[in-house]
Amino acid sequence: MGAISLLATKYLVTAALVVLISEVAKHFSKLGALIAALPTVTILVLVWLYIEGQPHQRLAEHVWYTFWYVLPTLPMFLLFPALLHRFGFWSALGFCALITFACFGLLAFLGRSFGLELI
């Protein structure tokens, strides 16, 4: 497979997955959330990296750091519903982005004490 066709395939498959999840979520909230919660993007990235011949160490590092980068996003999932009702969509999204950024900074700071370099 040529480089251009692989790139086009990556875009099409990845975009199709995002559209599929949003369409399912429009009709079935719980099912859409379940599909979105699955590590589909990470799995796709691993598949693309593997197909492109990246070393196993690169795949393992990707999964390792993905775990640590997911942790600071978790509070957003708890706070967004309450913020949405109180402040509206865009403000809630902005607050969640700031909270996630702050949580990431805290995790990076605390992680450094344990030898975990996230930045």
N, C-alpha and C positions, 0 to 999 in steps of 0.2 A: 504494500500500500504506500503510495507516495506521500510526501510530507504535507502537501496541500489537501489531499483527500482525507488524510488522517485528521488534520486540523478541522476540516469541515465536518467530519463525522463527530468529532468531539463536541463541537458547538451544537450540532443538531440533536444529538442524544442528550446532552446536558440541558439544553433549552426545553426539549420535549418533556424531560422529567419534571422541571419546574412548572411547566404549564399543566402537566397531568396532576401534580399535587394541588395546585391552586384550583383546578376544576373539580377535583374530588372534594376539596375543602368547602367549595361553594354549596355543595349538596349534602355532604355528610361530614359535619365538624369533627367528630371523634376519629373517623377513618382518615380524614385529611391530616389531622394532627399526628396520628400514629405513623402514617407514611412519612410525614415531614420529620418526625423524631428519629426515624431510622437513619443510620449514618450513610444515607445514599450518596451524598456528595463525596464523602471520604472514600467510600467504596469505588465510586467512579474515578476519583483521582488515583487511587491505587491501581485500578485497571489500566488507566491511561499511562501511568508511570511504568507499569510492568510491560505493557505492549511496546513502549518506547525504549525498553531495554535498560531501565535504571537498575542499579545494583540493589540487592536485597537490603543492604544497610540503609539506603535512602528511603526505601519503603517503610522499614521499621522506625526510622527517625520521624518520618511523617506522622505515623500513627501515635508515637510517643508524645510528640509535641501537640498533636491535635487533642489528645486527652487533656493536657494541661490548659490549652486555650479554650476548651469547651467549659471548664469549670466556672470562669468568671461570667459566662453568659447565662448561667442558670438562674440567678436572681431576677433577670429580666422576665423570665417566663412566669414568675410569681407576681411581679409588680405590675406588668403591663395591663392586665385586666382592670385593676383598681385605678391605675393612672388614666386609662382610656375613658372610664366613666366620669372621672373627675375633671380631666383637662382636654379631652378630645384626642383624635388620632395623632396628629403631627407633634403636638407637645408631649404626649405619652411616649412616642417613638424617640423623640429627642432626649427626654429624661432617661429613658432606658439605655440609650447610647452612652450618655454621660455616666450612668451608674455602672454599665459594663466596663467602660474605660477605667473608672475608679477601681472597680473590683480587679481588673487586670493589673493595674499598677500595684495594688496591695498584694496580689498573688506573686507578682514578679519580685517585689521587695521581700516578702516572707520566704519565697522559694530560694532566694539567694542565700539565706541563712542555712539552707539544707543542701547547698551545692547545685540547685536547679537554676540554670541560666536561661530565662525566657526572652530576654531582650539582648 
